[in-house]
């Protein structure tokens, strides 16, 4: 969706120290792309999607763009109340939407603790509504807010939990559904689309932005990690009825509430066998860091249909600084992709999008080489859930050229690789 006039850029928004959000018409909203601040183009902007949230950014002062001038300026106090603390505001967007710019702000002091593990999209105000610098990246409505009726979810979840009191995996997903509001867990209890199959309390990476386990003193993890390895019978009891009955049925090993599922590859192998002995319907998928090519080969031979590889960068040095791998390398990841493709299976790249890093020209060139050499089928455009400053500092990113812009980046990829698919979700393979 585009605004009607090129000059109709939304106003900067800010919050006071009571958390009240206001707009400041004297400045247009700004967006951030890496270390660059700029006014979004009208084509970059859509109304804030239903199901999104607004976050206040403590000790971070909002940046805007003055009229007739493209130079960013800092709004360092609440208008009319110079003694009040001012806070920048960001949007955490609903699923199936990808950021074009992150929120523009300046730290109010040094050595700020990192922001919690969410994505922070630029947001402004115009014509009675909030606007974000983003686009819809997948038409699939499987996690749209209007598809969830909380009373219906609670009723069906409680019923299934009572029916399966000894199935630890179903009980675990009950907490994911009712406590954390996990969309995949919600859809499982509603009997539709993609169901999660977390299996591993252990991991062979120490991802800086891990959402299920963080070191003490860092920002908190956003959910609890599974504390046990499910039995094959527990996995099959969840997966088989779902695959038999759900529309566009998918079951996926590898969730935000676990470590690396490849560390439980033997359990996965036996579970896939047990599932496929009872039904051939639906898609069995693995979300993974793709660190163990031998295990990937084994699972492909056992009936795994698709692999989604999480990837922050197509460059080995940046990959290592984010994943902090234990006994694996970027070469292993690429080999895993090749083995799945050789087996005739479907491969997605869960490519974390951070404006200014993802669309850096050097990153773009490396990503193009990866696509040319390893032939993934789909790129999932997932926003990086991490404080941008913390991420750029962690991977030691030092840009020497301006970014391409996320929309230009995507357009060039589509032109260079016309058969490559783009989206947000794991696909049902029919």
C-alpha positions in Angstrom: 0.0 0.0 0.0 1.3 3.4 -0.9 0.5 6.9 0.5 -1.2 9.2 -1.9 1.4 11.9 -2.1 5.2 11.7 -2.1 5.3 14.4 0.6 2.9 12.7 2.9 5.4 11.0 5.2 4.2 10.2 8.7 5.2 12.2 11.7 7.8 11.2 14.2 6.3 9.5 17.3 7.8 9.5 20.7 6.8 8.5 24.3 7.1 10.5 27.5 8.3 9.1 30.8 4.8 7.9 31.6 4.7 5.8 28.5 2.2 8.0 26.6 2.8 8.0 22.9 2.5 11.2 20.9 3.4 12.4 17.5 5.5 15.5 16.6 4.3 17.1 13.3 7.3 19.3 13.0 9.5 16.3 12.1 8.8 13.4 9.8 9.6 9.9 10.9 13.0 8.6 10.1 14.1 5.0 9.4 17.4 3.4 10.2 19.4 1.2 7.8 22.6 0.0 9.5 24.4 3.2 10.4 22.4 5.4 8.1 19.3 7.4 9.0 16.9 8.6 6.3 13.3 9.5 5.5 11.3 6.5 4.2 9.9 6.6 0.7 6.1 6.4 0.4 6.5 3.0 -1.2 8.2 1.8 2.0 5.2 2.5 4.2 2.1 0.4 5.1 -0.4 0.8 8.0 0.6 -0.9 11.1 -0.6 -4.5 10.6 -3.2 -5.9 12.9 -1.6 -8.0 15.7 1.5 -5.8 15.8 2.8 -4.2 19.0 4.4 -0.8 19.9 7.5 -0.9 22.1 9.0 2.0 24.1 12.8 2.2 23.9 14.2 3.5 27.2 17.2 5.8 27.2 17.0 6.1 23.4 16.0 9.5 21.9 14.0 9.5 18.7 15.4 10.8 15.4 13.3 12.6 12.8 13.7 14.4 9.5 12.9 18.2 9.3 10.8 19.5 6.4 12.7 20.4 3.3 15.9 18.8 4.7 17.1 15.2 4.6 19.5 15.6 7.5 18.3 13.7 10.6 17.9 15.5 13.9 17.5 14.2 17.4 14.4 15.1 19.5 16.1 15.2 22.9 13.1 16.2 25.1 9.4 16.1 25.2 8.0 19.1 23.4 6.7 21.6 26.0 8.2 19.7 28.8 12.0 19.9 28.6 12.6 18.1 31.9 10.6 15.0 31.0 12.5 12.0 29.7 11.8 11.2 26.1 11.7 7.7 24.6 11.9 6.4 21.1 9.1 4.1 19.8 9.3 1.1 17.6 6.9 -1.5 16.2 7.1 -5.2 16.6 5.2 -6.4 13.6 2.8 -9.2 13.2 4.1 -12.3 11.4 4.3 -12.3 7.5 5.7 -8.7 7.5 9.3 -7.7 6.9 11.0 -4.5 7.9 12.4 -2.0 5.4 13.9 0.2 8.1 14.5 -0.2 11.8 13.6 2.4 14.4 15.7 5.6 14.3 17.1 6.7 17.6 20.2 7.8 19.5 21.4 6.3 22.8 20.9 8.8 25.6 24.0 7.5 27.4 26.8 5.0 26.9 26.8 1.3 27.8 23.1 0.8 27.6 21.9 -2.8 28.2 20.6 -4.5 25.1 17.0 -4.2 24.1 15.0 -7.4 24.6 15.0 -10.0 21.8 12.5 -8.5 19.4 12.6 -6.8 16.0 12.3 -3.0 16.1 10.7 -1.5 13.0 10.4 2.2 12.2 6.9 3.6 13.0 5.2 7.0 12.4 1.8 8.6 12.6 -0.4 10.1 9.8 -4.1 10.5 9.1 -5.2 8.9 12.4 -3.1 5.8 12.2 0.3 4.3 12.7 2.5 3.5 9.7 5.5 1.2 9.5 8.4 1.0 7.1 7.8 -2.5 6.0 6.0 -4.8 3.5 3.9 -8.0 3.6 6.3 -10.8 2.7 3.8 -13.7 2.6 0.1 -13.8 1.7 -0.4 -16.9 3.9 -2.8 -15.9 6.7 -1.8 -18.8 9.1 -0.6 -16.5 11.8 -2.8 -13.4 11.2 -4.4 -12.0 14.3 -7.9 -12.2 13.0 -7.5 -16.0 12.6 -7.2 -16.5 16.4 -10.2 -16.6 18.8 -8.7 -16.7 22.3 -11.7 -18.3 23.9 -11.8 -21.0 21.3 -8.0 -21.6 21.6 -8.3 -21.9 25.4 -11.2 -24.3 25.2 -9.5 -26.6 22.7 -6.2 -26.5 24.4 -7.6 -27.4 27.8 -9.6 -30.2 26.2 -6.5 -31.7 24.5 -4.3 -31.3 27.6 -6.9 -33.2 29.7 -7.1 -35.9 27.0 -3.3 -36.4 26.9 -2.1 -35.9 30.6 1.0 -38.2 30.2 2.2 -36.8 26.8 4.9 -34.4 28.0 5.3 -32.8 24.5 1.6 -31.9 24.3 1.7 -30.6 27.8 4.8 -28.5 26.9 3.0 -27.0 23.9 0.1 -26.2 26.1 2.3 -23.8 28.0 3.7 -22.4 24.8 0.1 -21.7 23.7 -1.5 -20.4 26.8 1.5 -18.6 28.4 3.5 -17.4 25.5 0.9 -17.2 22.8 3.0 -19.1 20.3 1.2 -18.9 17.0 2.4 -22.4 15.9 1.3 -23.9 19.2 -2.1 -22.2 18.9 -2.6 -23.6 15.4 -1.7 -27.1 16.6 -4.4 -26.9 19.3 -6.8 -25.5 16.7 -6.1 -28.5 14.5 -4.7 -26.6 11.4 -1.7 -25.8 9.3 1.8 -26.1 10.9 2.3 -27.8 14.3 5.6 -27.5 16.3 7.6 -30.5 17.4 10.3 -29.3 19.8 12.7 -32.1 20.9 16.1 -30.8 22.0 17.1 -29.2 25.3 20.7 -29.0 24.0 22.4 -26.9 21.4 25.7 -26.9 19.6 25.6 -23.1 19.0 25.6 -20.2 21.4 23.6 -17.8 19.3 23.9 -14.2 20.6 20.2 -13.7 19.8 18.9 -17.0 21.1 15.3 -16.6 22.2 15.2 -19.6 24.5 18.5 -19.4 26.5 20.5 -16.4 27.5 23.5 -16.0 29.9 22.9 -14.3 33.2 23.1 -10.5 33.1 22.1 -10.3 29.4 18.7 -9.5 28.1 16.1 -12.2 29.1 15.1 -15.0 26.8 11.6 -14.6 25.5 10.4 -18.1 26.4 11.4 -21.3 28.3 13.4 -24.0 26.5 12.1 -27.5 26.5 13.7 -29.4 29.4 13.4 -33.0 28.2 13.7 -35.2 25.0 10.3 -36.4 24.0 9.8 -40.1 23.4 9.1 -41.3 19.9 5.6 -42.3 21.0 4.9 -38.8 22.3 6.1 -37.2 19.0 4.0 -39.6 16.9 0.9 -39.2 19.1 1.1 -35.4 18.4 2.2 -35.5 14.7 0.1 -38.3 13.2 -3.4 -37.0 14.0 -2.3 -33.5 12.9 -1.0 -34.7 9.6 -4.1 -36.9 9.0 -6.7 -34.2 9.6 -5.2 -30.7 9.4 -5.6 -28.6 6.3 -2.2 -27.9 4.6 -0.7 -30.0 7.3 2.9 -29.5 8.4 4.8 -30.7 11.4 8.2 -29.0 12.2 11.1 -30.1 14.3 13.2 -27.2 15.5 11.4 -24.4 17.4 12.2 -21.3 19.3 11.6 -23.2 22.6 14.5 -25.6 22.0 18.1 -26.0 21.2 19.3 -27.7 18.0 17.1 -30.7 16.9 20.0 -32.4 15.0 21.5 -33.3 18.4 18.5 -35.6 18.8 18.8 -36.9 15.2 18.2 -40.6 16.2 15.0 -39.7 17.9 13.9 -37.7 14.9 14.8 -40.5 12.6 12.7 -43.0 14.6 9.9 -40.4 14.9 9.8 -39.8 11.2 9.6 -43.6 10.6 6.8 -44.0 13.1 4.9 -41.1 11.6 5.3 -42.3 8.0 4.3 -45.8 9.0 0.9 -44.4 9.8 0.4 -41.6 7.3 1.9 -40.3 4.1 -0.1 -37.1 4.3 1.4 -33.7 4.9 4.9 -32.3 5.2 7.6 -33.2 7.7 9.9 -30.3 8.1 13.1 -29.6 10.1 14.1 -26.1 11.2 17.8 -26.3 11.9 21.2 -24.6 12.0 22.2 -27.4 9.5 25.4 -28.0 11.4 25.7 -31.8 11.1 25.6 -32.9 7.4 25.8 -36.6 8.2 22.6 -36.3 10.3 20.9 -34.3 7.6 21.7 -37.0 5.1 20.3 -39.7 7.5 17.1 -37.8 8.0 16.6 -37.1 4.3 16.9 -40.8 3.7 14.4 -41.5 6.5 11.7 -39.4 4.9 12.3 -35.8 6.0 10.5 -33.6 3.3 12.0 -30.2 3.9 14.8 -28.4 5.7 14.8 -24.7 6.8 18.3 -23.4 7.5 18.6 -20.5 9.8 21.1 -18.0 8.5 22.1 -14.5 9.7 24.7 -14.0 6.9 26.1 -15.6 3.7 29.6 -14.7 4.9 31.4 -17.2 7.1 33.0 -14.7 9.5 29.7 -13.0 10.3 27.9 -16.4 10.6 30.5 -17.5 13.2 30.3 -14.3 15.3 26.5 -14.6 15.6 26.1 -18.4 16.0 29.3 -19.0 18.0 29.3 -22.6 16.8 30.6 -25.6 18.8 32.4 -28.1 16.5 30.9 -27.0 13.2 31.5 -24.4 10.6 29.8 -22.5 7.8 31.1 -25.2 5.4 29.1 -27.8 7.2 26.0 -25.7 6.8 26.5 -25.4 3.0 27.1 -29.2 2.8 23.9 -29.9 4.6 22.0 -27.8 2.0 23.7 -29.7 -0.8 22.9 -33.1 0.7 19.2 -32.2 1.0 19.1 -30.9 -2.6 20.9 -34.0 -3.8 18.2 -36.1 -2.1 15.6 -34.2 -4.1 14.2 -32.4 -1.0 13.0 -28.9 -0.4 15.4 -26.3 1.2 14.4 -22.9 2.7 16.8 -20.3 4.1 15.5 -18.6 7.2 17.4 -15.5 6.4 17.4 -13.0 9.2 16.6 -9.5 7.8 18.3 -6.5 9.3 18.2 -3.4 7.2 21.7 -2.0 6.5 23.3 -5.4 7.1 21.3 -7.8 4.9 21.3 -5.3 2.0 25.0 -4.3 2.4 26.4 -4.7 -1.2 29.1 -7.1 0.0 26.5 -9.3 1.9 24.3 -9.2 -1.2 27.2 -10.4 -3.4 27.9 -13.3 -1.0 24.3 -14.2 -0.8 24.0 -14.3 -4.6 27.0 -16.7 -4.7 25.3 -18.9 -2.1 22.1 -19.1 -4.1 24.0 -19.7 -7.4 26.2 -22.5 -5.9 23.7 -24.3 -3.5 20.2 -23.7 -5.1 17.8 -23.2 -2.2 14.2 -23.2 -3.1 12.8 -20.5 -0.9 14.0 -17.5 1.1 12.1 -16.8 4.3 12.3 -13.1 5.0 12.3 -13.1 8.8 13.2 -10.0 10.8 16.2 -10.4 13.1 14.9 -10.3 16.7 17.8 -8.5 18.3 18.9 -5.0 19.4 20.4 -3.7 16.1 23.3 -2.0 17.9 24.1 -5.1 19.9 24.0 -7.2 16.7 26.3 -4.9 14.6 28.7 -4.7 17.5 28.7 -8.5 18.0 29.4 -9.3 14.4 31.9 -6.4 14.1 30.2 -5.0 11.1 32.0 -2.0 9.6 30.2 -0.7 6.5 32.3 1.0 3.8 29.4 1.7 1.4 25.7 2.7 1.8 23.2 -0.2 1.8 21.1 -1.0 -1.3 17.8 -0.6 0.5 15.7 -3.7 1.3 13.2 -3.2 -1.5 16.0 -2.8 -4.0 17.8 -5.8 -2.6 14.6 -7.9 -3.0 13.9 -6.6 -6.5 17.4 -7.5 -7.7 17.3 -11.0 -6.2 14.0 -11.6 -7.9 15.4 -10.4 -11.2 18.6 -12.5 -10.9 16.9 -15.6 -9.6 13.4 -15.8 -11.2 12.8 -19.4 -10.0 13.7 -18.6 -6.4 10.6 -18.2 -4.1 10.3 -15.7 -1.3 8.0 -15.8 1.7 7.8 -16.0 5.5 6.5 -19.4 6.4 7.5 -23.0 5.9 5.5 -24.2 2.9 3.1 -27.1 2.7 4.5 -29.2 -0.1 1.3 -30.9 -1.1 
